[in-house]
Structure formats: structure tokens, C-alpha cells
Amino acid sequence: MTREEMLARLIAQARTEGGELITLRAVVEEASELGASRALDRLGLGDPSAQDDIDELRELLSAWRDAKASAWKAAVEWLVRGVLALLLVGIAVRLGVGDMLS
């Protein structure tokens, strides 16, 4: 029996019995399951290999974040090194190190 058939039978049962709490809960549960299944199918995540695809995407996203953080860290380190090198050159020029070497 498919979910659609189960939901149709529960709705029919609720109509005939006057909608007892247990029947209404079963209707809500089946409708929720059916809606979730349809939503996953529309997103392309309804097949059995979807979990593997999601896991792979999470790993890829994690690797991208790590690479981005590493690239920013390296860029800042090189920028600081460049500023410090320019500062040392400026100090050397100010002290006249070029004249001392000549």
C-alpha cells in the first residue's frame, strides 16, 4: 500500500468515525511523511544515494572553507612581511646605511 492510498483510507476512516484523535494523528503523520517525501523528490534528494551526495557536498564545503581561511591567513602574513620589510628599508635609509656601504 502506497502512502497516498494509506492517507486516503485514513481520511475515509476519519469521515466515517467522526475523526477520533488516534485517526487524526495518523492522518497528520501520513500527510507529513508524504509531503516530506514529495519535497525531497522535488529537490532531487529522494533516491537512496542522496545521503552520500549530501555527505560529499558537506566535505567539499568544509574543504572550501578551510582553503579560504588558509588563503586569507597567507595573504595577511605576506602583507605584514611586506610592511615590515618596507619599514626596515625606511629605517636603513634614514640611518644612512646606503652611504656607509659605499
MMTF fields as JSON, N, C-alpha, C and O atoms, coordinates in Angstrom:
{
  "mmtfVersion": "1.0.0",
  "mmtfProducer": "UNKNOWN",
  "numBonds": 407,
  "numAtoms": 408,
  "numGroups": 102,
  "numChains": 1,
  "numModels": 1,
  "chainsPerModel": [1],
  "groupsPerChain": [102],
  "chainIdList": ["A"],
  "bondAtomList": [4, 2, 8, 6, 12, 10, 16, 14, 20, 18, 24, 22, 28, 26, 32, 30, 36, 34, 40, 38, 44, 42, 48, 46, 52, 50, 56, 54, 60, 58, 64, 62, 68, 66, 72, 70, 76, 74, 80, 78, 84, 82, 88, 86, 92, 90, 96, 94, 100, 98, 104, 102, 108, 106, 112, 110, 116, 114, 120, 118, 124, 122, 128, 126, 132, 130, 136, 134, 140, 138, 144, 142, 148, 146, 152, 150, 156, 154, 160, 158, 164, 162, 168, 166, 172, 170, 176, 174, 180, 178, 184, 182, 188, 186, 192, 190, 196, 194, 200, 198, 204, 202, 208, 206, 212, 210, 216, 214, 220, 218, 224, 222, 228, 226, 232, 230, 236, 234, 240, 238, 244, 242, 248, 246, 252, 250, 256, 254, 260, 258, 264, 262, 268, 266, 272, 270, 276, 274, 280, 278, 284, 282, 288, 286, 292, 290, 296, 294, 300, 298, 304, 302, 308, 306, 312, 310, 316, 314, 320, 318, 324, 322, 328, 326, 332, 330, 336, 334, 340, 338, 344, 342, 348, 346, 352, 350, 356, 354, 360, 358, 364, 362, 368, 366, 372, 370, 376, 374, 380, 378, 384, 382, 388, 386, 392, 390, 396, 394, 400, 398, 404, 402],
  "bondOrderList": [1, 1, 1, 1, 1, 1, 1, 1, 1, 1, 1, 1, 1, 1, 1, 1, 1, 1, 1, 1, 1, 1, 1, 1, 1, 1, 1, 1, 1, 1, 1, 1, 1, 1, 1, 1, 1, 1, 1, 1, 1, 1, 1, 1, 1, 1, 1, 1, 1, 1, 1, 1, 1, 1, 1, 1, 1, 1, 1, 1, 1, 1, 1, 1, 1, 1, 1, 1, 1, 1, 1, 1, 1, 1, 1, 1, 1, 1, 1, 1, 1, 1, 1, 1, 1, 1, 1, 1, 1, 1, 1, 1, 1, 1, 1, 1, 1, 1, 1, 1, 1],
  "groupList": [{"groupName": "MET", "atomNameList": ["N", "CA", "C", "O"], "elementList": ["N", "C", "C", "O"], "formalChargeList": [0, 0, 0, 0], "bondAtomList": [1, 0, 2, 1, 3, 2], "bondOrderList": [1, 1, 2], "singleLetterCode": "M", "chemCompType": "L-PEPTIDE LINKING"}, {"groupName": "THR", "atomNameList": ["N", "CA", "C", "O"], "elementList": ["N", "C", "C", "O"], "formalChargeList": [0, 0, 0, 0], "bondAtomList": [1, 0, 2, 1, 3, 2], "bondOrderList": [1, 1, 2], "singleLetterCode": "T", "chemCompType": "L-PEPTIDE LINKING"}, {"groupName": "ARG", "atomNameList": ["N", "CA", "C", "O"], "elementList": ["N", "C", "C", "O"], "formalChargeList": [0, 0, 0, 0], "bondAtomList": [1, 0, 2, 1, 3, 2], "bondOrderList": [1, 1, 2], "singleLetterCode": "R", "chemCompType": "L-PEPTIDE LINKING"}, {"groupName": "GLU", "atomNameList": ["N", "CA", "C", "O"], "elementList": ["N", "C", "C", "O"], "formalChargeList": [0, 0, 0, 0], "bondAtomList": [1, 0, 2, 1, 3, 2], "bondOrderList": [1, 1, 2], "singleLetterCode": "E", "chemCompType": "L-PEPTIDE LINKING"}, {"groupName": "LEU", "atomNameList": ["N", "CA", "C", "O"], "elementList": ["N", "C", "C", "O"], "formalChargeList": [0, 0, 0, 0], "bondAtomList": [1, 0, 2, 1, 3, 2], "bondOrderList": [1, 1, 2], "singleLetterCode": "L", "chemCompType": "L-PEPTIDE LINKING"}, {"groupName": "ALA", "atomNameList": ["N", "CA", "C", "O"], "elementList": ["N", "C", "C", "O"], "formalChargeList": [0, 0, 0, 0], "bondAtomList": [1, 0, 2, 1, 3, 2], "bondOrderList": [1, 1, 2], "singleLetterCode": "A", "chemCompType": "L-PEPTIDE LINKING"}, {"groupName": "ILE", "atomNameList": ["N", "CA", "C", "O"], "elementList": ["N", "C", "C", "O"], "formalChargeList": [0, 0, 0, 0], "bondAtomList": [1, 0, 2, 1, 3, 2], "bondOrderList": [1, 1, 2], "singleLetterCode": "I", "chemCompType": "L-PEPTIDE LINKING"}, {"groupName": "GLN", "atomNameList": ["N", "CA", "C", "O"], "elementList": ["N", "C", "C", "O"], "formalChargeList": [0, 0, 0, 0], "bondAtomList": [1, 0, 2, 1, 3, 2], "bondOrderList": [1, 1, 2], "singleLetterCode": "Q", "chemCompType": "L-PEPTIDE LINKING"}, {"groupName": "GLY", "atomNameList": ["N", "CA", "C", "O"], "elementList": ["N", "C", "C", "O"], "formalChargeList": [0, 0, 0, 0], "bondAtomList": [1, 0, 2, 1, 3, 2], "bondOrderList": [1, 1, 2], "singleLetterCode": "G", "chemCompType": "PEPTIDE LINKING"}, {"groupName": "VAL", "atomNameList": ["N", "CA", "C", "O"], "elementList": ["N", "C", "C", "O"], "formalChargeList": [0, 0, 0, 0], "bondAtomList": [1, 0, 2, 1, 3, 2], "bondOrderList": [1, 1, 2], "singleLetterCode": "V", "chemCompType": "L-PEPTIDE LINKING"}, {"groupName": "SER", "atomNameList": ["N", "CA", "C", "O"], "elementList": ["N", "C", "C", "O"], "formalChargeList": [0, 0, 0, 0], "bondAtomList": [1, 0, 2, 1, 3, 2], "bondOrderList": [1, 1, 2], "singleLetterCode": "S", "chemCompType": "L-PEPTIDE LINKING"}, {"groupName": "ASP", "atomNameList": ["N", "CA", "C", "O"], "elementList": ["N", "C", "C", "O"], "formalChargeList": [0, 0, 0, 0], "bondAtomList": [1, 0, 2, 1, 3, 2], "bondOrderList": [1, 1, 2], "singleLetterCode": "D", "chemCompType": "L-PEPTIDE LINKING"}, {"groupName": "PRO", "atomNameList": ["N", "CA", "C", "O"], "elementList": ["N", "C", "C", "O"], "formalChargeList": [0, 0, 0, 0], "bondAtomList": [1, 0, 2, 1, 3, 2], "bondOrderList": [1, 1, 2], "singleLetterCode": "P", "chemCompType": "L-PEPTIDE LINKING"}, {"groupName": "TRP", "atomNameList": ["N", "CA", "C", "O"], "elementList": ["N", "C", "C", "O"], "formalChargeList": [0, 0, 0, 0], "bondAtomList": [1, 0, 2, 1, 3, 2], "bondOrderList": [1, 1, 2], "singleLetterCode": "W", "chemCompType": "L-PEPTIDE LINKING"}, {"groupName": "LYS", "atomNameList": ["N", "CA", "C", "O"], "elementList": ["N", "C", "C", "O"], "formalChargeList": [0, 0, 0, 0], "bondAtomList": [1, 0, 2, 1, 3, 2], "bondOrderList": [1, 1, 2], "singleLetterCode": "K", "chemCompType": "L-PEPTIDE LINKING"}],
  "groupTypeList": [0, 1, 2, 3, 3, 0, 4, 5, 2, 4, 6, 5, 7, 5, 2, 1, 3, 8, 8, 3, 4, 6, 1, 4, 2, 5, 9, 9, 3, 3, 5, 10, 3, 4, 8, 5, 10, 2, 5, 4, 11, 2, 4, 8, 4, 8, 11, 12, 10, 5, 7, 11, 11, 6, 11, 3, 4, 2, 3, 4, 4, 10, 5, 13, 2, 11, 5, 14, 5, 10, 5, 13, 14, 5, 5, 9, 3, 13, 4, 9, 2, 8, 9, 4, 5, 4, 4, 4, 9, 8, 6, 5, 9, 2, 4, 8, 9, 8, 11, 0, 4, 10],
  "groupIdList": [1, 2, 3, 4, 5, 6, 7, 8, 9, 10, 11, 12, 13, 14, 15, 16, 17, 18, 19, 20, 21, 22, 23, 24, 25, 26, 27, 28, 29, 30, 31, 32, 33, 34, 35, 36, 37, 38, 39, 40, 41, 42, 43, 44, 45, 46, 47, 48, 49, 50, 51, 52, 53, 54, 55, 56, 57, 58, 59, 60, 61, 62, 63, 64, 65, 66, 67, 68, 69, 70, 71, 72, 73, 74, 75, 76, 77, 78, 79, 80, 81, 82, 83, 84, 85, 86, 87, 88, 89, 90, 91, 92, 93, 94, 95, 96, 97, 98, 99, 100, 101, 102],
  "secStructList": [7, 7, 2, 2, 2, 2, 2, 2, 2, 2, 2, 2, 2, 2, 2, 2, 2, 6, 7, 7, 2, 2, 2, 2, 2, 2, 2, 2, 2, 2, 2, 2, 2, 2, 2, 2, 2, 2, 2, 2, 2, 2, 6, 6, 7, 7, 1, 6, 6, 2, 2, 2, 2, 2, 2, 2, 2, 2, 2, 2, 2, 2, 2, 2, 2, 2, 2, 2, 2, 2, 2, 2, 2, 2, 2, 2, 2, 2, 2, 2, 2, 2, 2, 2, 2, 2, 2, 2, 2, 2, 2, 2, 2, 2, 2, 6, 2, 2, 2, 2, 2, 7],
  "xCoordList": [0.841, 0.0, 0.893, 1.811, 0.611, 1.414, 0.961, -0.088, 1.763, 1.419, 0.134, -0.671, -0.05, -1.265, -2.503, -3.517, -2.404, -3.53, -3.8, -4.951, -2.724, -2.869, -3.536, -4.422, -3.114, -3.695, -5.168, -5.993, -5.501, -6.901, -7.76, -8.882, -7.249, -8.008, -8.19, -9.258, -7.153, -7.277, -8.274, -9.028, -8.278, -9.233, -10.658, -11.571, -10.843, -12.164, -12.599, -13.766, -11.666, -11.967, -12.337, -13.248, -11.645, -11.948, -13.339, -14.037, -13.744, -15.089, -16.178, -17.188, -15.946, -16.99, -17.049, -18.135, -15.913, -15.882, -16.009, -16.079, -16.04, -16.179, -14.859, -14.857, -13.768, -12.454, -11.954, -11.79, -11.705, -11.106, -9.672, -9.052, -9.163, -7.829, -6.75, -5.838, -6.839, -5.828, -5.851, -4.803, -7.055, -7.175, -6.628, -5.93, -6.946, -6.453, -4.931, -4.283, -4.367, -2.904, -2.277, -1.246, -2.893, -2.382, -2.474, -1.575, -3.568, -3.711, -2.607, -1.979, -2.371, -1.326, 0.042, 0.847, 0.309, 1.609, 1.818, 2.885, 0.825, 0.952, 1.067, 1.846, 0.287, 0.364, 1.737, 2.284, 2.286, 3.623, 4.679, 5.547, 4.602, 5.557, 5.455, 6.47, 4.231, 4.023, 4.557, 5.202, 4.29, 4.785, 6.299, 6.911, 6.905, 8.366, 8.974, 9.98, 8.361, 8.857, 8.76, 9.682, 7.653, 7.497, 8.51, 9.077, 8.733, 9.702, 11.103, 11.827, 11.489, 12.807, 12.925, 13.974, 11.853, 11.866, 12.039, 12.777, 11.37, 11.48, 12.883, 13.354, 13.541, 14.914, 15.941, 17.131, 15.482, 16.401, 17.107, 18.157, 16.537, 17.166, 16.345, 16.506, 15.471, 14.606, 15.194, 14.618, 16.315, 16.886, 17.782, 18.188, 18.092, 18.898, 20.321, 20.91, 20.874, 22.248, 22.313, 23.388, 21.177, 21.149, 21.994, 22.646, 21.991, 22.773, 24.263, 24.988, 24.715, 26.122, 26.444, 27.516, 25.505, 25.705, 25.791, 26.644, 24.918, 24.921, 26.221, 26.823, 26.652, 27.915, 29.088, 29.968, 29.095, 30.167, 30.15, 31.201, 28.959, 28.855, 29.316, 29.939, 29.017, 29.471, 30.991, 31.608, 31.591, 33.05, 33.666, 34.66, 33.068, 33.559, 33.445, 34.364, 32.331, 32.14, 33.127, 33.66, 33.372, 34.345, 35.749, 36.488, 36.116, 37.431, 37.546, 38.6, 36.468, 36.471, 36.674, 37.456, 35.988, 36.13, 37.549, 38.116, 38.118, 39.493, 40.471, 41.378, 40.29, 41.184, 41.052, 42.051, 39.83, 39.605, 40.264, 40.898, 40.113, 40.733, 42.251, 42.923, 42.788, 44.231, 44.756, 45.824, 44.009, 44.433, 44.435, 45.364, 43.401, 43.369, 44.527, 45.153, 44.805, 45.901, 47.234, 48.047, 47.459, 48.704, 48.807, 49.888, 47.707, 47.73, 48.065, 48.844, 47.488, 47.775, 49.228, 49.886, 49.735, 51.135, 52.078, 53.034, 51.822, 52.678, 52.559, 53.547, 51.378, 51.196, 51.984, 52.632, 51.933, 52.688, 54.184, 54.921, 54.639, 56.062, 56.496, 57.571, 55.654, 55.979, 56.059, 56.97, 55.113, 55.128, 56.358, 56.997, 56.704, 57.901, 59.172, 60.097, 59.232, 60.4, 60.523, 61.621, 59.402, 59.439, 59.849, 60.567, 59.399, 59.788, 61.294, 61.939, 61.854, 63.301, 64.082, 65.113, 63.598, 64.263, 64.203, 65.186, 63.062, 62.927, 63.872, 64.478, 64.001, 64.926, 66.361, 67.154, 66.694, 68.05, 68.357, 69.461, 67.409, 67.624, 67.787, 68.656, 66.961, 67.015, 68.349, 68.882, 68.883, 70.158, 71.355, 72.489, 71.111, 72.194, 73.03, 74.231, 72.445, 73.173, 73.707, 74.771, 73.004, 73.467, 74.782, 75.662, 74.933, 76.181, 77.313, 78.465, 77.002, 78.033, 78.583, 79.763, 77.751, 78.177, 78.998, 79.764, 78.849, 79.565, 80.983, 81.699],
  "yCoordList": [-1.173, 0.0, 1.245, 1.365, 2.149, 3.363, 4.372, 4.217, 5.394, 6.438, 7.161, 7.525, 7.365, 8.037, 7.214, 7.752, 5.896, 5.017, 4.999, 5.036, 4.94, 4.937, 6.223, 6.19, 7.342, 8.624, 8.691, 9.177, 8.206, 8.201, 7.327, 7.706, 6.17, 5.286, 5.919, 5.805, 6.586, 7.228, 8.382, 8.585, 9.128, 10.233, 9.681, 10.227, 8.609, 7.982, 7.46, 7.58, 6.883, 6.376, 7.523, 7.388, 8.645, 9.803, 10.346, 10.805, 10.297, 10.773, 9.878, 10.359, 8.571, 7.653, 7.576, 7.449, 7.65, 7.507, 8.837, 8.857, 9.915, 11.207, 11.806, 12.8, 11.256, 11.845, 11.681, 12.671, 10.448, 10.221, 10.734, 10.895, 10.985, 11.567, 10.679, 11.187, 9.392, 8.481, 8.519, 8.526, 8.543, 8.591, 9.902, 9.921, 10.994, 12.299, 12.38, 12.947, 11.819, 11.8, 10.978, 11.36, 9.866, 9.026, 9.761, 9.652, 10.517, 11.298, 12.341, 12.498, 13.05, 14.082, 13.459, 14.004, 12.322, 11.665, 11.217, 11.445, 10.592, 10.128, 11.302, 11.255, 12.36, 13.536, 14.191, 14.655, 14.225, 14.803, 13.986, 14.537, 12.671, 11.791, 11.95, 12.016, 12.01, 12.155, 13.497, 13.566, 14.562, 15.891, 15.965, 16.551, 15.372, 15.368, 14.582, 14.991, 13.456, 12.644, 13.404, 13.362, 14.091, 14.883, 16.023, 16.303, 16.675, 17.78, 17.277, 17.913, 16.143, 15.579, 15.173, 15.362, 14.617, 14.247, 15.476, 15.436, 16.559, 17.787, 18.375, 18.989, 18.185, 18.678, 17.72, 18.031, 16.568, 15.576, 14.774, 14.184, 14.745, 14.039, 12.835, 12.36, 12.351, 11.247, 9.874, 8.874, 9.799, 8.489, 7.999, 8.791, 6.704, 6.146, 6.709, 6.717, 7.17, 7.686, 9.156, 9.754, 9.738, 11.162, 11.457, 12.499, 10.559, 10.793, 10.856, 11.673, 10.0, 10.036, 11.352, 11.925, 11.825, 13.099, 14.255, 15.132, 14.256, 15.31, 15.258, 16.297, 14.067, 13.929, 14.455, 15.133, 14.141, 14.608, 16.131, 16.772, 16.701, 18.163, 18.825, 19.887, 18.212, 18.764, 18.729, 19.685, 17.633, 17.539, 18.589, 19.225, 18.764, 19.755, 21.165, 21.971, 21.458, 22.774, 23.002, 24.102, 21.988, 22.096, 22.341, 23.169, 21.627, 21.828, 23.228, 23.856, 23.729, 25.085, 26.109, 27.047, 25.942, 26.882, 26.854, 27.9, 25.662, 25.549, 26.222, 26.931, 26.001, 26.607, 28.123, 28.833, 28.621, 30.065, 30.697, 31.746, 30.06, 30.579, 30.552, 31.493, 29.492, 29.376, 30.432, 31.005, 30.688, 31.706, 33.091, 33.869, 33.409, 34.714, 34.853, 35.909, 33.789, 33.824, 34.055, 34.86, 33.356, 33.521, 34.931, 35.521, 35.479, 36.837, 37.862, 38.783, 37.709, 38.646, 38.515, 39.521, 37.288, 37.094, 37.765, 38.425, 37.604, 38.235, 39.754, 40.458, 40.26, 41.703, 42.254, 43.295, 41.571, 42.003, 41.94, 42.851, 40.89, 40.786, 41.925, 42.499, 42.248, 43.35, 44.68, 45.469, 44.935, 46.19, 46.248, 47.296, 45.15, 45.134, 45.322, 46.004, 44.731, 44.914, 46.372, 46.928, 46.996, 48.418, 49.277, 50.263, 48.909, 49.642, 49.535, 50.525, 48.342, 48.167, 48.954, 49.548, 48.962, 49.741, 51.222, 51.939, 51.686, 53.089, 53.455, 54.526, 52.585, 52.838, 52.867, 53.714, 51.934, 51.89, 53.155, 53.689, 53.644, 54.88, 56.051, 56.901, 56.1, 57.202, 57.215, 58.285, 56.045, 55.964, 56.14, 56.262, 56.154, 56.357, 55.123, 55.238, 53.956, 52.709, 52.649, 52.074, 53.224, 53.237, 53.984, 53.555, 55.102, 55.862, 55.111, 55.204, 54.376, 53.628, 52.493, 52.159, 51.903, 50.783, 51.235, 50.448, 52.475, 52.958, 53.321, 53.742],
  "zCoordList": [0.0, 0.0, 0.0, 0.811, -0.906, -1.006, 0.038, 0.662, 0.213, 1.185, 0.795, 1.653, -0.513, -0.97, -0.628, -0.185, -0.839, -0.52, 0.979, 1.414, 1.764, 3.216, 3.689, 4.543, 3.142, 3.525, 3.136, 3.909, 1.945, 1.503, 2.418, 2.752, 2.825, 3.725, 5.092, 5.693, 5.589, 6.9, 6.864, 7.816, 5.778, 5.651, 5.577, 6.197, 4.824, 4.745, 6.106, 6.478, 6.844, 8.181, 9.11, 9.927, 8.996, 9.838, 9.534, 10.438, 8.271, 7.898, 8.501, 9.014, 8.424, 8.898, 10.416, 10.982, 11.081, 12.537, 13.261, 14.489, 12.555, 13.221, 13.658, 14.383, 13.258, 13.499, 14.916, 15.629, 15.342, 16.652, 16.657, 15.605, 17.841, 17.989, 17.367, 16.713, 17.558, 17.007, 15.483, 14.836, 14.919, 13.459, 12.918, 11.904, 13.597, 13.141, 13.232, 12.352, 14.285, 14.404, 13.283, 12.73, 12.954, 11.864, 10.534, 9.7, 10.327, 9.094, 9.005, 7.958, 10.098, 10.107, 9.865, 9.111, 10.498, 10.324, 8.878, 8.307, 8.295, 6.912, 5.944, 4.992, 6.192, 5.323, 5.425, 4.425, 6.625, 6.808, 6.085, 5.407, 6.233, 5.544, 4.03, 3.336, 3.526, 2.09, 1.6, 0.554, 2.353, 1.974, 2.0, 1.108, 3.021, 3.104, 1.952, 1.373, 1.627, 0.511, -0.809, -1.623, -1.016, -2.244, -2.302, -3.358, -1.17, -1.147, -1.474, -2.24, -0.899, -1.192, -2.653, -3.268, -3.214, -4.637, -5.518, -6.503, -5.174, -5.972, -5.907, -6.865, -4.778, -4.634, -5.228, -5.282, -5.666, -6.22, -5.15, -5.404, -3.947, -2.835, -2.374, -1.25, -3.242, -2.864, -3.116, -2.687, -3.793, -4.109, -2.969, -2.118, -2.946, -1.851, -1.771, -0.69, -2.865, -2.833, -2.435, -2.449, -2.083, -1.739, -0.499, -0.433, 0.477, 1.694, 1.373, 1.94, 0.472, 0.059, -0.645, -0.45, -1.466, -2.16, -1.165, -1.301, -0.179, 0.841, 1.643, 1.913, 2.019, 2.757, 1.939, 2.469, 0.648, -0.231, -0.361, -0.355, -0.477, -0.555, 0.736, 0.7, 1.868, 3.156, 3.257, 3.727, 2.818, 2.822, 1.908, 2.257, 0.739, -0.213, 0.356, 0.213, 0.994, 1.601, 2.738, 2.885, 3.529, 4.617, 4.072, 4.605, 3.017, 2.4, 1.815, 1.92, 1.197, 0.641, 1.754, 1.594, 2.865, 3.986, 4.546, 4.861, 4.67, 5.158, 4.203, 4.638, 2.902, 1.91, 1.912, 1.795, 2.043, 2.06, 3.287, 3.183, 4.44, 5.661, 5.544, 5.967, 4.978, 4.802, 3.833, 4.053, 2.766, 1.792, 2.422, 2.205, 3.201, 3.87, 4.858, 4.944, 5.595, 6.564, 5.855, 6.308, 4.75, 3.995, 3.423, 3.436, 2.925, 2.367, 3.437, 3.193, 4.611, 5.709, 6.146, 6.411, 6.224, 6.612, 5.616, 6.023, 4.311, 3.306, 3.349, 3.136, 3.62, 3.733, 4.916, 4.8, 6.039, 7.223, 6.941, 7.32, 6.289, 5.948, 5.03, 5.206, 4.051, 3.136, 3.86, 3.611, 4.754, 5.519, 6.408, 6.503, 7.058, 7.905, 7.078, 7.521, 5.891, 5.026, 4.602, 4.603, 4.239, 3.878, 5.064, 4.9, 6.249, 7.456, 7.694, 8.04, 7.51, 7.678, 6.628, 6.941, 5.387, 4.34, 4.686, 4.502, 5.183, 5.577, 6.707, 6.688, 7.681, 8.795, 8.286, 8.696, 7.386, 6.838, 6.054, 6.16, 5.274, 4.51, 5.463, 5.264, 6.491, 7.447, 8.205, 8.499, 8.518, 9.231, 8.304, 8.767, 7.017, 6.064, 5.835, 5.591, 5.902, 5.695, 4.27, 4.044, 3.311, 1.921, 1.79, 1.043, 2.508, 2.462, 3.152, 2.728, 4.2, 4.917, 4.062, 4.166, 3.225, 2.4, 1.197, 0.642, 0.796, -0.384, -0.11, -1.019]
}
